[in-house]
């Protein structure tokens, strides 16, 4: 069995680093997106009130929304499994 691992190498000038040596968990990238004017104004107002930057606040809210979605999905799956279990036991009784 071949257990060799292909490692990508990132080179910048005289520096080269294996991809598996990098920790990109906190890395950020620049994107362009179209957002409603009212949404941007609301984020700017809230960010100013909290003394933060509106893009940082938008990133935080996006991340919270994704985590909440994952939790909701997990909860829904658990409820569905429990419902099936309860219904199957009622049929047996």
Buried (B, 14 or more C-beta within 10 A) or exposed (E): EEEEEEEEEEEEEEEEEEEEEEEEEEEEEEEEEEEEEEEEEEBBEBBEEEEEEBBEBBEEEEEEEEEEEEEEEEEEEEEEEEEEEEEEEEEEE
